[in-house]
Amino acid sequence: MLFGVPDLKKTLTAMAVLVAFCVAFSSCGGSSSNTGHRSGLKFRAFVFNPLFPGGVGPAQFLNIIDATQDLLSLDAISLGGTTPPTPGFMVLFPNKRFTLVLSGKTISLLNNATEAVSGPSGGTGLITLPDVTQSIAVGADNLTGYAAVPNASVGAPAPGAIEVLDFSSLGIVAALPVAGAQYVVASHNGNRVLAFGSAPDTVTAISPSLIGTINDPRTPVTNPPGCSPTPGSVNSCPFDHPVWAIFTSDDSTAYIFNAGPELGGTAASITALDMTGTAPAVLWTLGVPSATYGLLSGNTLYVAGSMPLPTPTSNTCTGSTTATLATKCGQLSVIDLPSKTVASSAIITDGYHSRMEMGANGQLFIGSQTCTTINAQTPGNTSNPPEIRGCLSIFNTANSAVVVPPQQGDVNGIAPITGRIVVYVCQGGGLQIYDTTTDKLQVTQVTIIGQADDVKLVD
């Protein structure tokens, strides 16, 4: 829920406790330690909180959590920036020295060492985009960023651009027209960037080394004329509303996620692109039920999405191992890459899937937004508790079992805690801590006063 405050009684109680602590310590901060961090913590998670209670109203802060003990620090980092506060997301730099926080059109750069807003070369640490974005990638040099801004005006026939960011100068150094640019993904080595816009048959490959030269850094990769919309057929179309990509660890291959019917197309699929040449080349295309997001683990590609209902009375939850009143569900496809086949599949919650992380014990956490939310009594089973269902699914990669925790709301952040059996999840405006041995909330929880919009482990 947008800007919702779950469990108001608990929140007010926690606020009273926080105020008492702040009075006792004179200020919410000032921890002493030899870590160099203001909070004094060595193993931290940041939670983006755009509704932190302030003196004259809510303000944008990052809450700091001791990820060793699941304790909320008395220190919180003020971001300033957008007024009024707006929801957003975070991006951790590859070297983990900075965390990018996006709210509205404002980017705040947080120095993870000093826990203060500042650019790599100092300055305000703020960059203003021409319009809102839902996707930003940080390059391997940790000095360059790419923001997909769908409504950017660049003088092209259609609005949309990849805004190239210079974190040293805290400015925009180039705007590369990509109609309706929605998502952007950078390779690990920084040599390629893939952009996805409103064109249903095109992926735009960008060569960062050509930005600022007389050569166009963009290479559109499109469907061949007369291709078949059926994946796996002769001359099948490689693209059908592409929205995402995952690069292999050596960046030689990029797997493109084609949403297909979920965004008004014909067929969902995964297309493998050879990225070793001057221009990307299609290797193969494999049909799947749906595809908007995923995770690559060794030779296995996990793909999540939600196929639309064929008819108003259809039920895409048929076959679910989790009993549910829902009639619309999502799908998880487990692809074995060496054989180029779907090895297994599972029914998960629906919605637009855009979060996926592997927790301890092979537990795959999958999050979506705008899913089917249920809090109702199953007909004929009035003696049982009502079904509570939201946008989080947990898939056991060992036995393919699926757990849908009884929590409601969109999932906007997932952070497995390295070396531990817990996973932090931002869902429905709150922070929840799951135990991967039970797939349930652990006893120790952290109450965020305001709204938990995203979470990142930064150490």
Secondary structure, 3 states (H helix, E strand, C coil): CCCCCCCHHHHHHHHHHHHHHHHHCCCCCCCCCCCCCCCCCCCEEEEEEEEEECCCCEEEEEEEEECCCCEEEEEEEECCCCCCCCCEEEEECCCCCEEEEEECCEEEEEECCCCEECECCECCCEEECCCCCCCEEECCCCCEEEEEECCCCCCCCCCCEEEEEECCCCEEEEEEECCCCCEEEECCCCCCEEEECCCCCEEEEECHHHCCCCCCCEEEEECCCCCECCCCCCCECCCCCEEEEEECCCCCEEEEEECHHHHCCCCCEEEEEECCCCCCEEEEEEECCCCCEEEEECCEEEEEECCCCCCCCCCCCCCCCCCCCCCCCEEEEEEECCCCEEEEEEEECCCEEEEEEECHHHEEEEEEECCCCEEECCCCCCCCCCEEECCEEEEECCCCCEECCCCCCCEEEEEECCCCCEEEEEECCEEEEEECCCCEECCCCCCCCCCCCEEEECC
